[in-house]
Amino acid sequence: MPDDLSHVVSSSLGKVRVGARGIVMGLDMAGRDADLERLLLEIGFVEGARVEVLHEGPFGRDPIAVRVDDMRVALRRREALAVLIQPDQET
């Protein structure tokens, strides 16, 4: 596997659909509340964590259920927009 990750396209967890899997690359907190950053880190959205979107709510696709490593979490889509992921190549 090449060390150059410039070909990897990152996305926001809040933009992907059910079944999408990825690896957390970091948090984009531009224009967001600092408390949200602390909350996301405490939940487990840390760099390198594996995530999968399990379910979306029926109205406006909100909230979403996400597996973070071995834990399941529900998030509002606007909160999930702060989580940057790259596709998981090992699935």
PyMOL CGO cylinders between C-alpha atoms (Angstrom):
from pymol import cmd
from pymol.cgo import CYLINDER

trace = [
    CYLINDER, 0.00, 0.00, 0.00, 1.49, 3.39, -0.95, 0.3, 1, 1, 1, 1, 1, 1,
    CYLINDER, 1.49, 3.39, -0.95, 2.35, 5.91, 1.77, 0.3, 1, 1, 1, 1, 1, 1,
    CYLINDER, 2.35, 5.91, 1.77, 0.97, 8.78, -0.34, 0.3, 1, 1, 1, 1, 1, 1,
    CYLINDER, 0.97, 8.78, -0.34, -2.65, 9.35, 0.73, 0.3, 1, 1, 1, 1, 1, 1,
    CYLINDER, -2.65, 9.35, 0.73, -3.30, 12.22, -1.70, 0.3, 1, 1, 1, 1, 1, 1,
    CYLINDER, -3.30, 12.22, -1.70, -5.57, 9.95, -3.75, 0.3, 1, 1, 1, 1, 1, 1,
    CYLINDER, -5.57, 9.95, -3.75, -7.87, 9.33, -0.76, 0.3, 1, 1, 1, 1, 1, 1,
    CYLINDER, -7.87, 9.33, -0.76, -11.08, 11.32, -0.91, 0.3, 1, 1, 1, 1, 1, 1,
    CYLINDER, -11.08, 11.32, -0.91, -12.48, 12.32, 2.44, 0.3, 1, 1, 1, 1, 1, 1,
    CYLINDER, -12.48, 12.32, 2.44, -16.12, 13.05, 3.10, 0.3, 1, 1, 1, 1, 1, 1,
    CYLINDER, -16.12, 13.05, 3.10, -18.28, 14.11, 5.96, 0.3, 1, 1, 1, 1, 1, 1,
    CYLINDER, -18.28, 14.11, 5.96, -20.05, 11.40, 7.94, 0.3, 1, 1, 1, 1, 1, 1,
    CYLINDER, -20.05, 11.40, 7.94, -23.22, 13.47, 7.67, 0.3, 1, 1, 1, 1, 1, 1,
    CYLINDER, -23.22, 13.47, 7.67, -23.23, 13.22, 3.86, 0.3, 1, 1, 1, 1, 1, 1,
    CYLINDER, -23.23, 13.22, 3.86, -22.91, 9.47, 3.39, 0.3, 1, 1, 1, 1, 1, 1,
    CYLINDER, -22.91, 9.47, 3.39, -25.76, 6.95, 3.22, 0.3, 1, 1, 1, 1, 1, 1,
    CYLINDER, -25.76, 6.95, 3.22, -26.71, 3.81, 5.10, 0.3, 1, 1, 1, 1, 1, 1,
    CYLINDER, -26.71, 3.81, 5.10, -24.11, 1.09, 4.66, 0.3, 1, 1, 1, 1, 1, 1,
    CYLINDER, -24.11, 1.09, 4.66, -21.22, 3.50, 4.15, 0.3, 1, 1, 1, 1, 1, 1,
    CYLINDER, -21.22, 3.50, 4.15, -18.07, 2.53, 6.04, 0.3, 1, 1, 1, 1, 1, 1,
    CYLINDER, -18.07, 2.53, 6.04, -15.05, 4.63, 6.75, 0.3, 1, 1, 1, 1, 1, 1,
    CYLINDER, -15.05, 4.63, 6.75, -12.24, 5.63, 9.02, 0.3, 1, 1, 1, 1, 1, 1,
    CYLINDER, -12.24, 5.63, 9.02, -12.32, 8.86, 11.01, 0.3, 1, 1, 1, 1, 1, 1,
    CYLINDER, -12.32, 8.86, 11.01, -9.69, 11.30, 9.72, 0.3, 1, 1, 1, 1, 1, 1,
    CYLINDER, -9.69, 11.30, 9.72, -10.52, 14.11, 12.14, 0.3, 1, 1, 1, 1, 1, 1,
    CYLINDER, -10.52, 14.11, 12.14, -13.10, 16.74, 13.03, 0.3, 1, 1, 1, 1, 1, 1,
    CYLINDER, -13.10, 16.74, 13.03, -13.98, 19.90, 11.11, 0.3, 1, 1, 1, 1, 1, 1,
    CYLINDER, -13.98, 19.90, 11.11, -15.03, 22.31, 13.82, 0.3, 1, 1, 1, 1, 1, 1,
    CYLINDER, -15.03, 22.31, 13.82, -15.06, 25.49, 11.69, 0.3, 1, 1, 1, 1, 1, 1,
    CYLINDER, -15.06, 25.49, 11.69, -18.04, 27.54, 12.81, 0.3, 1, 1, 1, 1, 1, 1,
    CYLINDER, -18.04, 27.54, 12.81, -19.19, 24.90, 15.30, 0.3, 1, 1, 1, 1, 1, 1,
    CYLINDER, -19.19, 24.90, 15.30, -19.56, 24.89, 19.07, 0.3, 1, 1, 1, 1, 1, 1,
    CYLINDER, -19.56, 24.89, 19.07, -16.45, 23.80, 21.01, 0.3, 1, 1, 1, 1, 1, 1,
    CYLINDER, -16.45, 23.80, 21.01, -18.66, 21.63, 23.22, 0.3, 1, 1, 1, 1, 1, 1,
    CYLINDER, -18.66, 21.63, 23.22, -19.56, 19.54, 20.16, 0.3, 1, 1, 1, 1, 1, 1,
    CYLINDER, -19.56, 19.54, 20.16, -15.89, 18.73, 19.58, 0.3, 1, 1, 1, 1, 1, 1,
    CYLINDER, -15.89, 18.73, 19.58, -15.49, 17.52, 23.16, 0.3, 1, 1, 1, 1, 1, 1,
    CYLINDER, -15.49, 17.52, 23.16, -18.69, 15.46, 22.91, 0.3, 1, 1, 1, 1, 1, 1,
    CYLINDER, -18.69, 15.46, 22.91, -17.67, 13.78, 19.64, 0.3, 1, 1, 1, 1, 1, 1,
    CYLINDER, -17.67, 13.78, 19.64, -14.24, 12.91, 21.02, 0.3, 1, 1, 1, 1, 1, 1,
    CYLINDER, -14.24, 12.91, 21.02, -15.75, 11.49, 24.22, 0.3, 1, 1, 1, 1, 1, 1,
    CYLINDER, -15.75, 11.49, 24.22, -18.17, 9.36, 22.19, 0.3, 1, 1, 1, 1, 1, 1,
    CYLINDER, -18.17, 9.36, 22.19, -15.24, 7.88, 20.26, 0.3, 1, 1, 1, 1, 1, 1,
    CYLINDER, -15.24, 7.88, 20.26, -14.96, 9.82, 17.02, 0.3, 1, 1, 1, 1, 1, 1,
    CYLINDER, -14.96, 9.82, 17.02, -11.17, 9.90, 17.24, 0.3, 1, 1, 1, 1, 1, 1,
    CYLINDER, -11.17, 9.90, 17.24, -8.70, 9.63, 14.39, 0.3, 1, 1, 1, 1, 1, 1,
    CYLINDER, -8.70, 9.63, 14.39, -8.46, 6.04, 13.17, 0.3, 1, 1, 1, 1, 1, 1,
    CYLINDER, -8.46, 6.04, 13.17, -11.83, 4.85, 14.55, 0.3, 1, 1, 1, 1, 1, 1,
    CYLINDER, -11.83, 4.85, 14.55, -13.86, 2.74, 12.13, 0.3, 1, 1, 1, 1, 1, 1,
    CYLINDER, -13.86, 2.74, 12.13, -17.41, 3.93, 11.47, 0.3, 1, 1, 1, 1, 1, 1,
    CYLINDER, -17.41, 3.93, 11.47, -20.44, 2.57, 9.63, 0.3, 1, 1, 1, 1, 1, 1,
    CYLINDER, -20.44, 2.57, 9.63, -23.81, 4.24, 9.04, 0.3, 1, 1, 1, 1, 1, 1,
    CYLINDER, -23.81, 4.24, 9.04, -26.44, 1.75, 10.20, 0.3, 1, 1, 1, 1, 1, 1,
    CYLINDER, -26.44, 1.75, 10.20, -29.75, 3.59, 9.95, 0.3, 1, 1, 1, 1, 1, 1,
    CYLINDER, -29.75, 3.59, 9.95, -31.31, 6.94, 9.06, 0.3, 1, 1, 1, 1, 1, 1,
    CYLINDER, -31.31, 6.94, 9.06, -34.46, 8.47, 10.45, 0.3, 1, 1, 1, 1, 1, 1,
    CYLINDER, -34.46, 8.47, 10.45, -37.56, 8.55, 8.23, 0.3, 1, 1, 1, 1, 1, 1,
    CYLINDER, -37.56, 8.55, 8.23, -37.96, 12.33, 8.11, 0.3, 1, 1, 1, 1, 1, 1,
    CYLINDER, -37.96, 12.33, 8.11, -35.10, 14.24, 6.54, 0.3, 1, 1, 1, 1, 1, 1,
    CYLINDER, -35.10, 14.24, 6.54, -32.80, 11.23, 7.12, 0.3, 1, 1, 1, 1, 1, 1,
    CYLINDER, -32.80, 11.23, 7.12, -32.31, 12.48, 10.68, 0.3, 1, 1, 1, 1, 1, 1,
    CYLINDER, -32.31, 12.48, 10.68, -31.06, 11.25, 13.14, 0.3, 1, 1, 1, 1, 1, 1,
    CYLINDER, -31.06, 11.25, 13.14, -28.57, 8.64, 11.98, 0.3, 1, 1, 1, 1, 1, 1,
    CYLINDER, -28.57, 8.64, 11.98, -27.37, 5.54, 13.82, 0.3, 1, 1, 1, 1, 1, 1,
    CYLINDER, -27.37, 5.54, 13.82, -23.63, 4.96, 13.52, 0.3, 1, 1, 1, 1, 1, 1,
    CYLINDER, -23.63, 4.96, 13.52, -21.34, 2.17, 14.65, 0.3, 1, 1, 1, 1, 1, 1,
    CYLINDER, -21.34, 2.17, 14.65, -18.10, 3.63, 16.05, 0.3, 1, 1, 1, 1, 1, 1,
    CYLINDER, -18.10, 3.63, 16.05, -15.67, 0.76, 16.49, 0.3, 1, 1, 1, 1, 1, 1,
    CYLINDER, -15.67, 0.76, 16.49, -17.77, -1.60, 18.69, 0.3, 1, 1, 1, 1, 1, 1,
    CYLINDER, -17.77, -1.60, 18.69, -20.31, 0.94, 19.93, 0.3, 1, 1, 1, 1, 1, 1,
    CYLINDER, -20.31, 0.94, 19.93, -23.59, 2.22, 18.44, 0.3, 1, 1, 1, 1, 1, 1,
    CYLINDER, -23.59, 2.22, 18.44, -24.42, 5.92, 18.61, 0.3, 1, 1, 1, 1, 1, 1,
    CYLINDER, -24.42, 5.92, 18.61, -27.25, 8.14, 17.36, 0.3, 1, 1, 1, 1, 1, 1,
    CYLINDER, -27.25, 8.14, 17.36, -26.33, 11.58, 16.03, 0.3, 1, 1, 1, 1, 1, 1,
    CYLINDER, -26.33, 11.58, 16.03, -28.10, 14.46, 14.41, 0.3, 1, 1, 1, 1, 1, 1,
    CYLINDER, -28.10, 14.46, 14.41, -26.96, 14.81, 10.84, 0.3, 1, 1, 1, 1, 1, 1,
    CYLINDER, -26.96, 14.81, 10.84, -25.70, 18.36, 11.51, 0.3, 1, 1, 1, 1, 1, 1,
    CYLINDER, -25.70, 18.36, 11.51, -23.43, 16.95, 14.23, 0.3, 1, 1, 1, 1, 1, 1,
    CYLINDER, -23.43, 16.95, 14.23, -22.21, 14.16, 11.94, 0.3, 1, 1, 1, 1, 1, 1,
    CYLINDER, -22.21, 14.16, 11.94, -21.20, 16.79, 9.35, 0.3, 1, 1, 1, 1, 1, 1,
    CYLINDER, -21.20, 16.79, 9.35, -18.26, 17.69, 11.62, 0.3, 1, 1, 1, 1, 1, 1,
    CYLINDER, -18.26, 17.69, 11.62, -16.78, 14.15, 11.38, 0.3, 1, 1, 1, 1, 1, 1,
    CYLINDER, -16.78, 14.15, 11.38, -14.41, 13.71, 8.43, 0.3, 1, 1, 1, 1, 1, 1,
    CYLINDER, -14.41, 13.71, 8.43, -13.99, 10.17, 7.14, 0.3, 1, 1, 1, 1, 1, 1,
    CYLINDER, -13.99, 10.17, 7.14, -12.20, 8.36, 4.35, 0.3, 1, 1, 1, 1, 1, 1,
    CYLINDER, -12.20, 8.36, 4.35, -13.54, 5.17, 2.74, 0.3, 1, 1, 1, 1, 1, 1,
    CYLINDER, -13.54, 5.17, 2.74, -12.55, 1.99, 4.55, 0.3, 1, 1, 1, 1, 1, 1,
    CYLINDER, -12.55, 1.99, 4.55, -10.51, -0.03, 2.06, 0.3, 1, 1, 1, 1, 1, 1,
    CYLINDER, -10.51, -0.03, 2.06, -10.49, -3.20, 4.21, 0.3, 1, 1, 1, 1, 1, 1,
    CYLINDER, -10.49, -3.20, 4.21, -14.20, -4.03, 3.96, 0.3, 1, 1, 1, 1, 1, 1,
]
cmd.load_cgo(trace, "trace")
